Amino acid sequence: MIVAIGTCLAMIIVGSSIGLAVAVLILWLGTLWLSRPEPVIEVRVADEGSVSRQAMVELVEPFSVPVLMLDNQRIAAANAAAREALGPHIVGQDARVALRHPEAITLLDKPQGTVMVRGLTGARSIWQVRRVSIDQRFSLIEMVNRTAEADISRSHTDFVANASHELRTPLASIIGYIETLADPDAKVDTATAARFHATVLRESRRLQSLVEDLMSLSRIEAEKHDAPREQIDLGLLVASIGSEVASTAGESRISVKATDAVVTGDRQQLDQVIRNLIDNALKYGDSSQPVRVEIERDGPEAVFSVTDRGEGIHPDHIPYLTRRFYRTDPGRSRAAGGTGLGLAIVKHIVERHRGKLDISSKLGEGTTVTVRLALTVPPSKELS
């Protein structure tokens, strides 16, 4: 461009016309523009090895569910949840070895997808495993534990089945006896009719008790997240209920030892706990031995216990006693008028009061049920 401008100036100096000089300059500059080189576009190819192992760890670590980062089929990184579920040794392993399940291995042969894997971390565990491809080399494995959801669904199904069975049994008896009594062709004498009426009345009361317990359990579960606020002297409540039971069952059937123990709770529900436990002890304990009911203070806790001198409970049954409709001896329980929901109600009430429930028993010696609740701190101590 400098040479072109210089040449034009020289043409003007030697006497050439200005128009010719400008035309030469424009033509020269135009040829320079046409002959310029094409711009070079730099294409940057991603470096497959540019993702460091530390970057992988930082990428998957914040997830609350187990997440694995795969480098082809090898586990390059695993967050804390994955290491807890599958073990810390999985990092660096082949994913097919770490997951070791046919359905999971089938998923690893695909670029992406979702499967439900049963028994991955335990006999009854259920995991939803999902694979997401990042590129041709890296992919993510997300694992969501669905075991709790399956257990809840299973417990609801079992509850409906058990409740239907428990309701159907007394209803069948009632319908059967009433149909017999209502049949004009049935020759039922007075004594038999009286016995039938007594059976219908007994089964009706059993059905009423079952429905009341189901409704009570439903209310307790609905309120389980609402902390009770009423201050109650558990000692006075136990003594009052003990006196009522002694007046109906007899002084020799119950022994009460109570001390002052103020707790924060729901009076109606605590009353239900005390009555249920005493009623159970009277039903299944030795009728010749008194049921011992005690309330005492143990440090920051009020300890309520009910002890009978019955046959006792086999250790295999104790973990399941608070399940709905669970009975160690179904025939004896129904004969005694039990619904199978008493201890389930007690457990849910104790849980709502943030307490502890313990059941201990020895065959041939008897059973003790203990409830521990936090004592209410007096206002003077709170201010101090």
MIFI-800019 format. One record per residue (C-alpha): residue in three letters; x, z, y. Coordinates in steps of 0.02 Angstrom, whole numbers, padded with zeros to 5 digits, always signed. Example, Ala and Ser with C-alpha at 12.3 -4.5 7.8 and 13.67 -1.06 7.14 Angstrom:
# MIFI-800019
Ala+00615+00390-00225
Ser+00684+00357-00053
END
This chain:
# MIFI-800019
Met+00000+00000+00000
Ile+00145+00038+00119
Val+00225-00130+00078
Ala+00059-00219+00110
Ile+00036-00135+00279
Gly+00218-00171+00325
Thr+00198-00354+00278
Cys+00043-00372+00387
Leu+00131-00293+00535
Ala+00277-00413+00510
Met+00158-00563+00508
Ile+00084-00508+00674
Ile+00258-00486+00749
Val+00316-00661+00698
Gly+00163-00738+00779
Ser+00032-00748+00643
Ser-00148-00720+00691
Ile-00217-00545+00677
Gly-00366-00608+00572
Leu-00248-00686+00444
Ala-00145-00525+00435
Val-00302-00419+00407
Ala-00365-00541+00274
Val-00198-00530+00182
Leu-00204-00338+00193
Ile-00381-00331+00121
Leu-00338-00453-00017
Trp-00181-00356-00061
Leu-00269-00188-00065
Gly-00409-00264-00171
Thr-00285-00324-00302
Leu-00208-00151-00307
Trp-00380-00072-00337
Leu-00420-00196-00476
Ser-00254-00167-00562
Arg-00266+00022-00563
Pro-00250+00104-00739
Glu-00405+00170-00829
Pro-00425+00360-00815
Val-00370+00454-00970
Ile-00509+00569-01040
Glu-00434+00715-01132
Val-00533+00761-01288
Arg-00497+00938-01345
Val-00520+00964-01531
Ala-00575+01139-01579
Asp-00441+01232-01672
Glu-00518+01296-01833
Gly-00398+01441-01833
Ser-00436+01492-01654
Val-00560+01631-01706
Ser-00453+01782-01740
Arg-00499+01916-01865
Gln-00515+02043-01724
Ala-00639+01928-01635
Met-00742+01919-01795
Val-00745+02108-01810
Glu-00798+02129-01628
Leu-00935+01999-01655
Val-01022+02081-01804
Glu-00984+02266-01774
Pro-01125+02304-01648
Phe-01264+02252-01770
Ser-01365+02398-01841
Val-01404+02303-02003
Pro-01267+02251-02127
Val-01186+02089-02069
Leu-01044+01993-02153
Met-00938+01855-02075
Leu-00887+01728-02207
Asp-00736+01614-02198
Asn-00796+01484-02322
Gln-00842+01602-02468
Arg-00724+01744-02421
Ile-00781+01895-02320
Ala-00677+01890-02161
Ala-00764+02036-02074
Ala-00900+02165-02111
Asn-00981+02287-01991
Ala-00998+02474-02022
Ala-01174+02457-02095
Ala-01113+02328-02222
Arg-00962+02433-02269
Glu-01076+02583-02297
Ala-01198+02483-02405
Leu-01072+02384-02508
Gly-00911+02483-02490
Pro-00759+02468-02375
His-00665+02365-02504
Ile-00772+02209-02478
Val-00671+02142-02330
Gly-00560+02004-02399
Gln-00660+01987-02560
Asp-00751+01833-02620
Ala-00932+01855-02564
Arg-00994+01811-02738
Val-00896+01957-02809
Ala-00953+02078-02672
Leu-01138+02035-02687
Arg-01132+02006-02877
His-01314+01958-02895
Pro-01381+01792-02961
Glu-01502+01764-02817
Ala-01369+01807-02687
Ile-01242+01693-02772
Thr-01369+01551-02770
Leu-01389+01577-02583
Leu-01200+01569-02558
Asp-01199+01395-02634
Lys-01312+01336-02492
Pro-01265+01314-02308
Gln-01410+01428-02255
Gly-01569+01509-02318
Thr-01655+01676-02358
Val-01684+01766-02524
Met-01752+01934-02580
Val-01625+02025-02688
Arg-01680+02171-02798
Gly-01559+02301-02864
Leu-01415+02255-02748
Thr-01366+02433-02701
Gly-01476+02531-02821
Ala-01598+02510-02962
Arg-01749+02508-02847
Ser-01670+02436-02690
Ile-01740+02277-02611
Trp-01639+02178-02483
Gln-01682+02025-02383
Val-01521+01923-02374
Arg-01507+01782-02247
Arg-01365+01659-02223
Val-01339+01569-02055
Ser-01207+01433-02037
Ile-01096+01438-01882
Asp-00991+01284-01920
Gln-00916+01199-02072
Arg-00803+01347-02102
Phe-00887+01507-02041
Ser-01059+01581-02078
Leu-01150+01746-02058
Ile-01238+01848-02193
Glu-01373+01966-02129
Met-01445+02099-02246
Val-01607+02192-02208
Asn-01657+02339-02318
Arg-01840+02321-02369
Thr-01839+02465-02495
Ala-01933+02587-02382
Glu-02069+02460-02346
Ala-02090+02425-02532
Asp-02097+02613-02569
Ile-02230+02640-02437
Ser-02332+02495-02504
Arg-02312+02560-02681
Ser-02362+02738-02630
His-02517+02672-02541
Thr-02566+02574-02696
Asp-02536+02725-02807
Phe-02635+02837-02689
Val-02786+02721-02688
Ala-02779+02705-02878
Asn-02763+02894-02903
Ala-02898+02934-02775
Ser-03016+02809-02856
His-02984+02886-03027
Glu-03010+03063-02964
Leu-03172+03016-02877
Arg-03236+02914-03022
Thr-03220+03055-03149
Pro-03343+03180-03071
Leu-03459+03039-03016
Ala-03469+02974-03194
Ser-03515+03148-03256
Ile-03646+03173-03122
Ile-03726+03002-03151
Gly-03725+03026-03340
Tyr-03811+03196-03337
Ile-03937+03145-03202
Glu-03984+02988-03298
Thr-04014+03094-03453
Leu-04121+03218-03357
Ala-04218+03078-03272
Asp-04254+02984-03433
Pro-04436+03019-03481
Asp-04399+02978-03663
Ala-04257+03103-03675
Lys-04312+03264-03755
Val-04210+03393-03661
Asp-04254+03574-03688
Thr-04244+03704-03552
Ala-04076+03775-03604
Thr-03996+03603-03614
Ala-04070+03553-03446
Ala-03999+03712-03368
Arg-03829+03673-03440
Phe-03839+03494-03374
His-03888+03557-03202
Ala-03742+03678-03201
Thr-03622+03538-03248
Val-03690+03424-03112
Leu-03673+03565-02985
Arg-03494+03601-03040
Glu-03443+03417-03033
Ser-03529+03396-02863
Arg-03432+03542-02793
Arg-03272+03472-02866
Leu-03311+03305-02785
Gln-03345+03393-02620
Ser-03179+03486-02630
Leu-03087+03324-02668
Val-03164+03234-02519
Glu-03127+03382-02404
Asp-02946+03386-02462
Leu-02928+03198-02435
Met-02999+03213-02259
Ser-02888+03363-02224
Leu-02733+03269-02284
Ser-02781+03121-02175
Arg-02798+03231-02020
Ile-02632+03318-02053
Glu-02541+03152-02072
Ala-02621+03088-01911
Glu-02556+03242-01816
Lys-02385+03254-01897
His-02294+03195-01740
Asp-02387+03316-01625
Ala-02292+03481-01616
Pro-02409+03634-01622
Arg-02402+03750-01471
Glu-02506+03905-01512
Gln-02413+04070-01538
Ile-02473+04153-01698
Asp-02425+04317-01780
Leu-02402+04258-01958
Gly-02397+04437-02022
Leu-02570+04477-01954
Leu-02638+04312-02022
Val-02569+04346-02196
Ala-02636+04524-02196
Ser-02809+04466-02142
Ile-02819+04330-02276
Gly-02750+04451-02406
Ser-02889+04575-02367
Glu-03020+04438-02387
Val-02948+04384-02555
Ala-02937+04565-02615
Ser-03121+04593-02573
Thr-03174+04444-02680
Ala-03043+04437-02819
Gly-03011+04625-02829
Glu-02880+04742-02760
Ser-02780+04732-02921
Arg-02760+04542-02908
Ile-02658+04535-02748
Ser-02520+04636-02666
Val-02482+04602-02482
Lys-02327+04655-02387
Ala-02323+04591-02209
Thr-02223+04622-02050
Asp-02243+04553-01875
Ala-02178+04374-01865
Val-02232+04269-01716
Val-02216+04081-01740
Thr-02274+03928-01644
Gly-02402+03836-01747
Asp-02578+03775-01781
Arg-02684+03924-01836
Gln-02805+03822-01941
Gln-02666+03732-02035
Leu-02563+03890-02065
Asp-02721+03974-02128
Gln-02742+03827-02248
Val-02561+03845-02310
Ile-02583+04030-02346
Arg-02751+04008-02434
Asn-02691+03860-02538
Leu-02536+03950-02602
Ile-02631+04111-02641
Asp-02770+04013-02725
Asn-02644+03920-02834
Ala-02558+04082-02883
Leu-02724+04162-02932
Lys-02776+04010-03034
Tyr-02616+03984-03132
Gly-02540+04158-03132
Asp-02565+04295-03261
Ser-02735+04374-03227
Ser-02668+04544-03280
Gln-02527+04540-03150
Pro-02552+04545-02961
Val-02501+04400-02850
Arg-02367+04461-02729
Val-02383+04396-02551
Glu-02245+04438-02427
Ile-02202+04395-02248
Glu-02035+04451-02176
Arg-01908+04402-02046
Asp-01740+04329-02095
Gly-01634+04302-01940
Pro-01718+04169-01833
Glu-01847+04128-01968
Ala-02011+04197-02033
Val-02013+04191-02223
Phe-02182+04182-02310
Ser-02180+04190-02501
Val-02311+04194-02639
Thr-02259+04248-02814
Asp-02360+04246-02974
Arg-02318+04305-03150
Gly-02387+04156-03244
Glu-02315+04040-03374
Gly-02196+03959-03250
Ile-02159+03775-03222
His-02033+03668-03315
Pro-01888+03615-03201
Asp-01927+03431-03232
His-02094+03450-03143
Ile-02036+03544-02987
Pro-01971+03392-02885
Tyr-02141+03307-02904
Leu-02260+03452-02871
Thr-02293+03401-02689
Arg-02346+03225-02738
Arg-02529+03185-02716
Phe-02631+03211-02874
Tyr-02478+03266-02973
Arg-02520+03394-03108
Thr-02410+03476-03237
Asp-02563+03505-03347
Pro-02707+03391-03292
Gly-02835+03468-03410
Arg-02799+03646-03356
Ser-02793+03599-03173
Arg-02963+03514-03177
Ala-03037+03658-03274
Ala-02975+03777-03140
Gly-03054+03669-03005
Gly-02894+03597-02933
Thr-02892+03430-02843
Gly-02706+03396-02858
Leu-02687+03390-02668
Gly-02654+03573-02625
Leu-02464+03567-02624
Ala-02463+03395-02543
Ile-02565+03470-02399
Val-02447+03619-02390
Lys-02294+03504-02382
His-02365+03399-02240
Ile-02416+03553-02139
Val-02244+03631-02161
Glu-02162+03468-02108
Arg-02270+03461-01951
His-02213+03638-01909
Arg-02030+03587-01937
Gly-02018+03715-02076
Lys-01946+03718-02251
Leu-02040+03726-02417
Asp-01957+03787-02576
Ile-02029+03806-02752
Ser-01936+03903-02885
Ser-01998+03943-03059
Lys-01941+04008-03228
Leu-02034+03976-03388
Gly-02117+04135-03450
Glu-02080+04230-03289
Gly-02181+04148-03151
Thr-02169+04045-02992
Thr-02123+04082-02812
Val-02168+03967-02667
Thr-02076+04003-02504
Val-02111+03936-02330
Arg-01986+03961-02189
Leu-02038+03938-02007
Ala-01940+03966-01847
Leu-01983+04126-01755
Thr-02043+04108-01576
Val-01914+04173-01452
Pro-01993+04305-01337
Pro-02005+04254-01152
Ser-01888+04395-01100
Lys-01750+04327-01211
Glu-01777+04151-01146
Leu-01756+04210-00966
Ser-01600+04310-01007
END
